[in-house]
Amino acid sequence: MRIWFLLLMVLGSAGALAVVRYFASGMAETAASWLMGLPLSYLAWKAFYHDRVEATAMSLETVADQLAQAVQKQWAHESAARRMDDPYPLPVAWRPADADLVEPWSLLADVAQGWPGGPPGDPARWPEEVAGLAGAAAQIGEVFTQFVPTRRLVVMGEPGSGKTMLLVRLLQDLMEQRPEGGSVPVLVSLASWDPGQPFEGWLAEQLRRSHPGLRVPALARMSGADAIDLAQALLDARLILPILDGFDELPPAMHPLALSALNRALSAKQPLVIASRATAYRTAVQRTDVMVRLNGAAGIHLLPLAPEQAAAYLRRDAGGEHTAAADRWTNAVGHLGTDTPVGQALSTPLGVFLARTIYNPRPCISAAPEPIPHPDELCDTTAFPTRAALNAHLFNAFIPAAYAPDHPHPPRWSVTRAYRTLVFLARHLETNRDSSPDLAWWELHQALPGPARRLTARLTAGLTAGLAAGLAAGLTFRLTVGLAAGLAGGLTGGFATAPSTRLRWLSGSLATRLAFALTFGLAAEFAGGLVAGLAAGLAIGLTVGLRTEKPDLATIVGPVTLLAQDRRTYVVGGLTTGLAAGFAAGLVAGLALGIAFGIGVGIAFGLMIGLAGGLSRTAWGGLVIARLYLAVRRNAPWNLMAFLQDAHEHRGVLRQTGAVYQFRHLDLQRHLAQQPWPPPPDQGLGCSSPT
């Protein structure tokens, strides 16, 4: 490859000399054009060389260690945002799953014993009966690594029973036990997976999105093999332990297909954890037409919170036993363990979380604190005759509690504004995203009506390109010329929906770009002359030769960070692309028009292409359009990303999974999506009855 680059540099230099000679330019211009072309060739070579150095600088075990650090930090932060340890973790317990949903216990032991190299754990620690899988709280790590022979586990439970919370605890336990260079547990949501696509390809893309550094090329697996990136290399080396949440969030018709696809994709010794609502999983594996189970998997079923544990938790969160705040719960916790609506609602971690947020507010500095609702209202069977009615009340009261003016982190948005925004976002996910829980900022433009989305995209591209071209061309032509050219180019384009973080030259395609430039220039000779054609060809060819790359090996990237990188890519990448392409085009045009004048023309043209093309290479432009439209329509605040970040970090309304946000619970999303639109002006101002 190095020889090819040297050859291209020589041929490029010779070509430049030939063009200069053809146009009878002076020796000074010849030397100047040849010398100024060298930096571009050098930059292309360095990009190629740097990639190969990055790819070979560390072993996969070292990459896994760095990834593990990022994952551990990510979930420590997320646990704090979800208040999982405040005041202490809820003691979730479980029993073995029903025998008809998983593999026979004796079969799991036989399968693991027959693996080449033996089982992954110590058979002496395996329970003789499946009843030995029962456990609670911090035992989940031990159950998975020591008690399950195959290290494949299905976690089932009712809505709000704490499945995700248990998965996070399992991940943290595995991280504490992880040996240096060992596999890295990664928690991802299955909601965005189409079982028709290869599972490992989808999982690799989830890794790349949350950890952009894993896009760095890895060494080929063998001589002559296709290159792969670090994400795929880690999967191939079985250095990723998938913990898959949200199986039930896939369309029901896809559940059997998903299980079958997992069975085909994963080798027998690949550890795996999958979580699902019990009803959805039972329906998937007990269809009358076909029956499919997850190969080699044991299962556990989460239990309701023990009444005494739920009562102790709510009292402790209020201030502790024998305090006035804790005594407010006396009537409500007296119903725990019964079939009353309040007894059922407070039997799950979700119900307890909602209740503590509403009725146990945090200390704050406020001259006039808001009146605190009393837990006794949960016992009103006239207002809330069923568990569904009481759940709706808890969801309705949760938003005002999270955005109360006397919250420890005073909100920037009123309760009414926050409620309207959250209802809109929930409706967007249910309507435009097929009930997906993943709230991705680069997909928010899909909330706009189709015609508005297309029109505003073109206007934004046109104005951006016109302004850039106009300012650059002002030194050479008139400002109106640049604006007109920019608008003409911009109105024919649009924007992309994939976030990106950096631009670099595709070194492997340099010859293609130069060939494209030459071909374009020769064709343009019939219309506008060879010089103009070569100028346009080089500018467009070099611009097309740039692509996005995500740096920073094994660094976790959340939604806000990803947006900042994407925006920086547009600004810096657009300017860099435009200046580089314009400089190259100007060198060619300068042979006929004069070096100084030609470079000015080239830079103006390059900036127009670079900044307008930046919108097609980044998702930031789409978000700008969506924010503008939603703010004008009063569906969301202008600083939407700040609102989402606040809803995650300070309100507990959203949670973060990799590079996307999700509502705290899928049932909260569905509840909000079913609310009237537009919401009544006073909706969300208090603990209202269910609608």
C-alpha positions in Angstrom: 0.0 0.0 0.0 2.8 2.4 0.8 4.3 1.9 -2.7 0.9 2.7 -4.2 0.8 5.9 -2.3 4.3 6.9 -3.4 3.4 6.1 -7.0 0.2 8.2 -6.8 2.2 11.1 -5.3 4.6 10.9 -8.2 1.9 10.6 -10.8 0.0 13.4 -9.2 3.0 15.7 -9.3 3.7 14.7 -12.9 0.2 15.4 -13.9 0.3 18.8 -12.3 3.5 19.6 -14.2 1.9 18.4 -17.5 -1.2 20.6 -17.0 0.9 23.6 -16.2 3.0 22.9 -19.3 -0.1 22.5 -21.4 -1.3 26.0 -20.4 2.1 27.5 -20.8 2.3 28.7 -17.2 5.5 30.2 -15.8 8.1 28.3 -13.8 7.1 30.1 -10.6 3.5 29.0 -10.9 4.7 25.5 -11.8 6.8 25.2 -8.6 4.1 26.7 -6.5 1.3 24.4 -7.7 3.6 21.3 -7.3 4.8 22.2 -3.8 1.3 23.2 -2.6 -0.1 19.9 -3.8 2.3 17.9 -1.6 0.5 18.5 1.7 -2.7 16.9 0.4 -0.8 13.8 -0.7 1.0 13.7 2.6 -2.2 14.0 4.6 -3.8 11.2 2.7 -0.8 9.0 3.3 -0.8 9.8 7.1 -4.5 9.0 7.4 -3.9 5.6 5.9 -0.8 5.0 8.0 -2.4 6.2 11.2 -5.3 3.8 10.9 -3.0 0.9 10.6 -1.0 2.0 13.6 -4.1 2.4 15.7 -5.3 -1.1 14.7 -2.2 -2.9 15.7 -1.2 -0.9 18.8 -2.9 -3.1 21.3 -4.2 -6.7 21.8 -7.9 -7.5 21.9 -7.5 -8.3 25.6 -6.3 -4.8 26.2 -9.2 -3.4 24.2 -11.6 -5.5 26.3 -10.0 -4.1 29.5 -10.5 -0.5 28.3 -14.1 -1.3 27.3 -14.7 -2.8 30.7 -13.6 0.4 32.4 -16.0 2.5 30.2 -18.9 0.1 30.9 -18.3 0.1 34.6 -18.2 3.9 34.7 -21.3 4.1 32.5 -23.5 1.9 34.8 -22.2 3.4 38.0 -23.4 6.8 36.7 -26.7 5.3 35.5 -27.3 3.5 38.8 -26.9 6.9 40.6 -29.3 8.6 38.1 -31.9 5.8 38.8 -31.4 6.1 42.6 -30.9 2.3 42.7 -28.8 2.5 45.9 -30.7 5.3 47.6 -31.3 4.5 50.4 -30.3 0.9 49.5 -31.1 -1.6 46.7 -34.5 -3.1 46.8 -34.2 -6.8 47.7 -35.7 -8.4 44.6 -36.1 -12.2 45.0 -36.8 -15.0 42.5 -37.7 -18.6 42.1 -36.9 -21.1 39.3 -38.8 -20.5 36.1 -41.6 -22.9 35.2 -40.2 -26.1 33.8 -42.1 -25.9 30.5 -40.4 -22.6 29.6 -36.7 -23.7 29.8 -34.4 -26.7 29.3 -34.6 -29.6 31.7 -32.2 -29.1 34.6 -30.4 -32.5 34.1 -29.9 -31.7 30.4 -28.0 -28.5 31.2 -25.5 -30.3 33.3 -25.0 -33.0 30.7 -24.6 -30.4 27.9 -22.0 -28.4 29.9 -20.0 -31.5 30.9 -19.8 -32.6 27.3 -18.2 -29.3 26.0 -14.7 -29.5 24.6 -12.4 -28.4 27.3 -15.0 -29.0 30.0 -17.7 -26.8 31.6 -16.9 -23.1 32.4 -17.5 -23.5 36.1 -17.1 -26.0 39.0 -19.6 -28.8 38.7 -19.4 -29.4 42.4 -21.2 -26.1 43.0 -24.1 -26.9 40.6 -27.4 -27.5 42.5 -28.7 -31.0 42.3 -32.2 -29.7 41.7 -33.4 -26.7 39.9 -34.8 -25.3 43.1 -31.3 -24.4 44.0 -31.5 -21.4 41.5 -33.8 -19.5 44.0 -32.2 -16.5 45.5 -32.4 -12.8 46.2 -30.7 -9.5 45.9 -26.9 -9.7 45.6 -26.9 -13.5 44.8 -27.6 -13.0 41.1 -24.0 -12.9 40.2 -23.2 -16.1 42.0 -26.3 -17.8 40.6 -25.3 -17.0 37.0 -21.6 -17.8 37.2 -21.6 -20.7 39.6 -25.0 -22.3 39.7 -26.1 -22.3 36.0 -23.9 -24.9 34.2 -24.2 -23.4 30.7 -24.2 -19.8 31.9 -27.3 -19.0 29.9 -30.2 -17.5 31.8 -33.7 -16.2 31.0 -35.0 -13.6 33.6 -38.8 -13.4 33.6 -41.2 -11.3 35.6 -44.3 -9.2 35.6 -44.4 -5.6 34.5 -42.4 -3.4 36.9 -41.0 -6.4 38.8 -37.4 -5.2 38.6 -36.0 -7.1 35.6 -33.9 -4.3 34.3 -32.7 -3.4 37.8 -31.6 -7.0 38.3 -29.8 -7.0 35.0 -27.8 -3.9 36.0 -26.9 -5.6 39.3 -25.8 -8.7 37.5 -23.6 -6.6 35.2 -22.0 -4.9 38.1 -21.4 -8.2 39.8 -19.8 -9.6 36.7 -17.6 -6.5 36.4 -16.3 -7.0 39.9 -15.5 -10.7 39.2 -14.0 -10.1 35.8 -10.4 -11.2 35.3 -8.0 -9.1 33.4 -8.5 -9.7 29.7 -11.8 -11.5 30.3 -15.1 -11.0 28.5 -17.0 -7.8 29.1 -20.7 -7.9 30.1 -22.7 -5.4 27.9 -26.3 -4.5 28.6 -28.3 -3.6 25.5 -32.0 -3.4 24.6 -33.4 -5.8 22.0 -36.1 -3.3 21.0 -34.2 -2.1 17.8 -33.3 -5.6 16.6 -35.0 -7.0 13.6 -34.6 -10.8 13.9 -34.4 -10.9 10.1 -30.9 -9.4 10.3 -27.9 -11.2 11.7 -27.7 -10.9 15.5 -24.0 -10.4 15.7 -24.1 -7.7 13.0 -26.8 -5.9 15.0 -24.9 -6.3 18.3 -21.7 -5.1 16.7 -23.5 -1.9 15.6 -24.8 -1.3 19.1 -21.3 -1.6 20.4 -20.0 0.9 17.8 -22.8 3.4 18.6 -22.2 3.4 22.4 -18.4 3.0 22.1 -17.3 4.8 18.9 -13.6 3.8 19.3 -14.6 0.2 18.5 -14.9 1.3 14.9 -11.2 1.4 14.6 -10.0 -1.3 12.1 -8.6 -4.5 13.7 -6.0 -6.8 12.2 -7.4 -9.3 9.6 -8.1 -12.7 11.1 -5.8 -14.3 8.6 -3.7 -13.2 5.7 -5.9 -12.0 2.9 -9.1 -12.0 5.0 -11.4 -9.0 4.9 -10.6 -6.3 7.5 -12.9 -6.1 10.5 -13.2 -3.4 13.2 -12.6 -3.9 16.9 -16.3 -4.4 17.7 -16.6 -7.4 15.4 -13.2 -8.7 16.6 -14.3 -8.7 20.2 -17.5 -10.6 19.3 -15.5 -13.1 17.2 -13.1 -13.7 20.2 -16.1 -14.2 22.5 -14.9 -11.2 24.6 -18.5 -9.8 24.9 -21.1 -11.2 27.2 -24.5 -10.0 25.9 -27.1 -9.1 28.5 -30.3 -8.5 26.5 -33.1 -6.5 28.0 -36.6 -6.0 26.5 -37.3 -9.2 24.7 -41.0 -8.5 25.2 -40.5 -5.1 23.4 -40.1 -6.8 20.1 -43.3 -7.3 18.1 -45.0 -10.4 19.4 -44.9 -12.1 16.0 -41.1 -11.8 16.0 -40.6 -13.5 19.4 -40.2 -17.1 18.1 -38.1 -15.8 15.2 -35.8 -14.0 17.7 -35.3 -17.1 19.8 -34.5 -19.1 16.7 -32.1 -16.5 15.4 -30.3 -16.4 18.7 -30.0 -20.2 18.7 -28.4 -20.1 15.2 -26.1 -17.1 15.8 -24.5 -18.1 19.2 -22.1 -20.9 19.7 -23.0 -23.4 22.5 -20.4 -22.0 24.9 -21.4 -18.3 24.5 -22.8 -17.0 27.8 -26.1 -15.1 27.5 -28.7 -13.4 29.6 -32.1 -12.3 28.3 -35.0 -10.6 30.1 -38.7 -10.6 29.2 -42.1 -10.2 30.7 -43.3 -13.7 31.7 -46.5 -13.6 29.6 -44.7 -12.6 26.5 -42.0 -15.3 26.9 -44.6 -18.0 27.6 -46.5 -17.1 24.5 -43.4 -17.2 22.4 -42.3 -20.7 23.5 -45.7 -22.3 23.7 -47.2 -21.5 20.3 -49.4 -24.3 18.9 -47.8 -24.2 15.4 -44.2 -24.2 16.5 -42.3 -24.5 19.7 -38.8 -23.0 20.2 -36.7 -22.5 23.4 -33.5 -20.7 24.0 -30.9 -23.5 23.7 -29.1 -24.4 26.9 -30.9 -21.8 29.0 -32.1 -22.0 32.6 -34.6 -19.5 33.9 -35.7 -17.5 36.9 -39.0 -15.8 37.7 -39.0 -12.6 39.8 -41.3 -12.5 42.8 -43.4 -9.7 44.2 -41.7 -7.6 46.9 -42.2 -9.1 50.4 -44.7 -6.9 52.3 -42.3 -6.3 55.2 -39.5 -5.4 52.8 -41.6 -2.9 50.8 -42.9 -1.3 54.0 -39.4 -1.0 55.5 -38.1 0.5 52.3 -40.8 3.2 52.1 -40.4 4.1 55.8 -36.6 4.2 55.5 -36.8 6.4 52.4 -39.2 8.8 54.2 -36.7 9.3 57.1 -36.5 6.1 59.0 -38.6 4.3 61.7 -40.2 6.4 64.4 -40.1 9.6 62.4 -43.2 11.7 61.6 -42.5 11.3 57.8 -42.3 7.5 58.1 -45.5 7.4 60.2 -47.4 8.9 57.2 -47.1 5.4 55.6 -48.8 3.5 58.4 -52.2 3.2 56.6 -50.9 2.4 53.1 -48.3 -0.2 54.1 -51.0 -1.9 56.2 -52.5 -3.0 52.9 -49.3 -4.7 51.7 -49.8 -8.4 51.0 -53.5 -8.0 50.3 -55.4 -8.0 47.0 -56.4 -4.3 47.4 -55.3 -1.9 44.6 -52.6 -0.3 46.9 -51.4 -3.7 48.1 -50.9 -4.8 44.5 -49.4 -1.5 43.2 -46.8 -1.4 46.0 -45.7 -5.0 45.4 -43.4 -4.1 42.6 -40.2 -2.0 42.4 -41.8 0.3 39.8 -44.8 1.0 42.1 -42.5 1.6 45.1 -40.3 4.0 43.0 -43.3 6.0 41.8 -44.8 6.2 45.3 -41.5 7.3 47.0 -41.0 10.0 44.3 -44.6 11.4 44.9 -44.9 11.0 48.7 -41.3 11.1 49.9 -39.9 14.4 48.4 -36.2 15.1 48.8 -35.0 17.9 51.1 -34.6 21.3 49.3 -34.0 25.0 49.8 -37.4 26.7 49.2 -39.0 29.7 50.9 -42.5 28.3 50.1 -42.4 24.5 49.7 -45.3 22.8 47.8 -47.9 20.9 49.8 -46.9 17.3 50.1 -49.6 14.7 49.1 -50.4 12.1 51.7 -50.0 8.4 51.1 -53.4 7.8 52.6 -55.0 8.8 49.3 -53.7 5.5 47.8 -56.1 3.7 50.0 -59.2 5.4 48.5 -61.0 2.6 46.7 -63.7 4.9 45.5 -61.2 7.0 43.5 -59.1 4.0 42.6 -61.2 0.9 42.5 -58.7 -1.2 40.6 -54.9 -1.6 40.3 -55.0 -0.2 36.8 -56.7 2.9 38.1 -54.2 3.3 40.9 -51.3 2.7 38.5 -52.7 5.5 36.2 -52.9 7.8 39.2 -49.2 7.1 40.1 -48.1 7.8 36.5 -50.2 11.0 36.5 -48.8 12.2 39.8 -45.2 11.3 39.0 -44.6 14.1 36.5 -45.7 16.9 38.8 -43.6 15.4 41.6 -40.5 15.2 39.3 -40.9 18.8 38.1 -42.1 20.4 41.4 -40.7 23.9 41.9 -39.3 22.9 45.3 -37.4 19.9 43.9 -33.8 19.6 45.1 -32.8 20.4 41.5 -35.3 23.2 40.5 -36.5 22.6 37.0 -36.1 25.0 34.2 -39.4 24.0 32.8 -42.9 24.2 34.3 -44.9 21.1 35.0 -47.3 21.9 32.2 -44.5 22.4 29.7 -42.7 19.3 30.8 -45.9 17.2 30.7 -46.7 18.4 27.2 -43.2 17.6 25.9 -43.2 14.1 27.5 -46.6 13.3 26.1 -45.5 14.4 22.7 -42.3 12.3 22.8 -44.2 9.2 24.0 -46.7 9.6 21.2 -43.8 10.0 18.7 -42.3 6.7 19.9 -45.6 4.9 19.7 -46.7 6.4 16.4 -43.6 7.1 14.4 -41.2 4.5 15.9 -43.5 1.5 16.1 -43.7 1.5 19.9 -39.9 1.4 20.2 -38.6 2.5 23.6 -35.4 4.0 22.1 -35.6 7.8 22.0 -32.8 8.7 19.6 -32.1 12.4 19.0 -31.1 11.7 15.4 -34.5 10.3 14.7 -36.5 13.2 16.2 -36.9 14.7 12.7 -39.3 11.8 12.0 -41.8 13.5 14.4 -42.3 16.2 11.8 -44.9 15.8 9.0 -43.3 14.6 5.8 -43.7 17.8 3.7 -42.5 20.0 6.5 -39.5 17.8 7.0 -38.4 17.8 3.4 -39.0 21.5 2.9 -37.2 22.7 6.0 -34.3 20.3 5.3 -33.7 21.9 1.9 -34.1 25.4 3.2 -31.6 24.8 6.0 -29.0 23.2 3.6 -29.5 26.1 1.1 -29.1 28.8 3.6 -26.1 27.2 5.2 -24.3 26.7 1.9 -25.4 30.1 0.6 -24.0 32.0 3.6 -20.7 30.1 3.6 -20.3 30.5 -0.2 -21.4 34.1 -0.1 -18.9 35.1 2.6 -16.1 33.2 0.9 -16.9 34.5 -2.5 -17.3 38.1 -1.4 -13.5 38.5 -1.8 -13.7 37.6 -5.4 -17.3 38.1 -6.7 -20.4 39.6 -5.2 -22.1 38.3 -2.1 -25.3 37.6 -4.1 -23.5 35.2 -6.4 -22.4 33.0 -3.5 -25.8 33.1 -1.8 -27.5 32.2 -5.1 -25.2 29.3 -5.7 -25.5 28.1 -2.2 -29.3 28.2 -2.3 -29.4 26.4 -5.6 -27.2 23.6 -4.3 -28.8 23.4 -0.9 -32.4 23.2 -2.2 -31.5 20.1 -4.2 -30.1 18.2 -1.1 -31.2 17.1 2.3 -29.8 15.7 5.5 -28.9 12.3 6.8 -30.0 10.6 10.0 -26.8 8.9 11.2 -24.7 10.7 13.8 -21.0 11.0 13.2 -18.0 12.4 15.1 -15.1 13.0 12.8 -14.2 13.3 9.1 -11.1 11.8 7.5 -9.8 11.0 4.0 -10.6 7.5 2.8 -7.0 6.7 1.8 -7.9 3.5 0.0 -10.1 5.5 -2.4 -7.6 8.2 -3.4 -7.0 6.7 -6.8 -10.8 6.5 -7.4 -11.2 10.1 -6.4 -8.4 11.3 -8.7 -9.8 9.2 -11.6 -13.2 10.7 -10.9 -11.8 14.2 -11.0 -10.0 13.6 -14.3 -13.0 12.0 -15.9 -15.3 14.8 -14.7 -12.8 17.4 -16.0 -12.5 15.8 -19.4 -16.3 15.6 -19.8 -16.6 19.2 -18.7 -14.2 20.3 -21.4 -17.0 20.3 -24.0 -19.1 22.6 -21.8 -16.9 24.9 -19.8 -13.3 24.0 -20.4 -10.8 21.6 -19.0 -9.6 23.9 -16.2 -13.1 24.5 -14.8 -13.8 20.7 -15.1 -10.7 19.7 -13.3 -11.4 22.3 -10.6 -14.9 21.0 -10.0 -13.8 17.4 -10.3 -11.1 17.8 -7.7 -13.3 19.6 -5.3 -16.1 17.2 -5.5 -13.8 14.1 -5.7 -11.9 15.1 -2.6 -15.1 15.9 -0.7 -16.7 12.6 -1.7 -13.5 10.9 -0.5 -14.1 12.1 3.1 -16.1 9.9 5.4 -17.1 9.9 9.1 -15.1 8.0 11.6 -15.7 7.6 15.3 -12.6 8.0 17.5 -11.7 7.5 21.1 -11.2 3.8 21.7 -13.7 2.2 24.1 -15.1 5.5 25.3 -18.7 5.5 26.2 -20.7 8.1 24.3 -24.1 9.2 25.7 -26.8 11.1 23.7 -25.5 14.6 24.7 -21.8 13.8 23.9 -22.8 12.2 20.6 -24.7 15.3 19.6 -21.7 17.5 20.5 -19.4 15.4 18.4 -21.8 15.3 15.5 -22.2 19.1 15.6 -18.4 19.5 15.8 -18.1 17.2 12.8 -20.4 19.5 10.8 -18.7 22.7 11.7 -15.0 21.6 11.7 -15.5 18.9 9.1 -17.4 21.2 6.8 -14.8 23.9 7.0 -11.9 21.5 6.6 -13.5 19.7 3.7 -14.4 23.0 2.0 -11.0 24.5 2.4 -9.1 21.4 1.4 -11.3 20.8 -1.7 -11.3 24.5 -2.5 -7.6 24.7 -2.2 -7.1 21.8 -4.5 -9.6 23.2 -7.0 -8.0 26.6 -6.8 -4.6 25.3 -7.6 -5.9 23.9 -10.9 -8.0 26.9 -11.7 -5.1 29.2 -10.8 -3.0 27.9 -13.6 -5.4 29.7 -16.0 -6.7 32.5 -13.8 -3.7 33.3 -11.6 -2.7 31.6 -8.4 -4.2 34.1 -5.9 -7.4 34.6 -7.8 -7.9 30.9 -8.6 -7.4 29.9 -5.0 -10.0 32.4 -3.9 -12.5 31.0 -6.4 -11.7 27.5 -5.3 -12.1 28.2 -1.6 -15.4 29.8 -2.2 -16.6 26.8 -4.2 -15.2 24.4 -1.7 -16.8 26.0 1.3 -20.1 25.9 -0.4 -19.8 22.2 -1.1 -18.2 21.4 2.3 -20.8 23.1 4.5 -23.7 22.0 2.4 -22.4 18.5 2.2 -21.8 18.5 6.0 -25.6 18.4 6.4 -25.7 15.2 4.4 -22.9 13.6 6.5 -24.2 14.5 10.0 -27.5 14.2 11.9 -27.1 17.6 13.6 -28.9 19.4 10.8 -31.9 17.1 11.2 -32.1 17.8 14.9 -31.9 21.6 14.3 -34.9 21.4 12.0 -36.8 19.2 14.4 -36.1 21.5 17.4 -37.2 24.6 15.4 -40.4 23.0 14.3 -41.3 21.5 17.7 -40.5 24.8 19.5 -42.6 26.8 17.1 -45.5 24.3 17.6 -44.9 24.4 21.4 -44.5 20.6 21.4 -41.0 20.8 23.0 -38.6 23.4 24.4 -36.0 24.9 22.1 -33.2 23.4 24.1 -34.6 19.9 23.7 -31.3 18.1 24.5 -31.0 20.0 27.8 -34.6 18.9 28.6 -33.8 15.3 27.9 -30.6 15.3 29.9 -32.4 16.9 32.8 -35.2 14.4 32.6 -32.6 11.6 32.9 -30.2 13.0 35.4 -32.5 14.9 37.8 -36.1 13.8 37.3 -35.9 10.0 36.9 -38.4 10.2 34.0 -35.9 8.9 31.4 -33.1 6.4 31.6 -30.1 6.2 29.4 -29.1 3.0 27.5 -26.0 3.6 25.4 -26.5 6.5 23.0 -30.3 6.7 23.4 -32.8 7.7 26.1 -35.8 5.6 27.1 -38.7 6.3 29.4 -38.2 5.1 32.9 -40.5 2.2 32.2 -42.3 1.1 29.0 -45.7 1.3 30.8 -45.0 5.0 31.6 -44.3 5.6 27.9 -47.5 3.9 26.9 -49.6 5.7 29.5 -48.3 9.1 28.4 -48.9 8.2 24.7 -52.5 7.5 25.4 -53.2 10.9 27.0 -55.3 13.4 25.0 -53.5 15.6 22.5 -53.1 18.5 22.8 -53.1 18.2 26.6 -55.5 20.4 28.5 -53.9 23.7 29.7 -53.9 22.6 33.4 -52.9 19.0 32.8 -50.0 17.8 34.9 -50.4 20.5 37.6 -51.3 18.1 40.3 -52.1 14.6 41.4 -55.1 14.1 39.1 -57.4 11.2 38.9 -56.9 8.8 36.0 -58.2 9.9 32.7 
